[in-house]
Amino acid sequence: MKERILTKITHSQLQTEAFAEEIGTTLKGGECIELIADLGGGKTTFTRGLVRGTKSDDHVSSPTFTISKIYEAPQFLIHHFDFYRLNTPGLIAHELSEVAHDPKAVSIIEWGDVVKNSLPKKRVTITITTLDEDSRELTIQLPEEYSYILEGIDV
């Protein structure tokens, strides 16, 4: 599978959100986005911008205690999963598998290691590395067929 890897440095929470918002404007539905970062690394901040970019008016917060949240965008639903508190995938792996392959939904996955076998092989992986209190390095790895996500975006 041919992939593209790009890196973007942001220097504030606002820049991280703005970059994610740009990506959100390109989503069509059917994308699975895995976010990888340490605790407090900016996954929910990124998701907030991404959801805003899809023209959703929903409030984004971390689903750590509820495992999943759904946001409504005009063209699709966004399923936001946070598996931080799970040791085993259980029944949620089945739900995730269905959503992650739904062409009318976008799925965002945090702490996906526990459900790795349920994630589609073709997915966008964004690794957020903390450089200092405000700066983040975002490494975006995506299959060639998702290259439209980064077209026209300043990376």
Buried (B, 14 or more C-beta within 10 A) or exposed (E): EEEEEEEBEBEEBEBBBBBBBBBBBBBEBBBBBBBBBEEEBBBBBBBBBBBBBBEBEBEBEBBBEEBBBEBBBEEBBBBBBBBBEBEEBEEBBEBBBEBBBBEEBBBBBBBBEBBEEBBBEBBBBBBBBBEEEEBBEBBBBBBEEBEEBBEEBEE
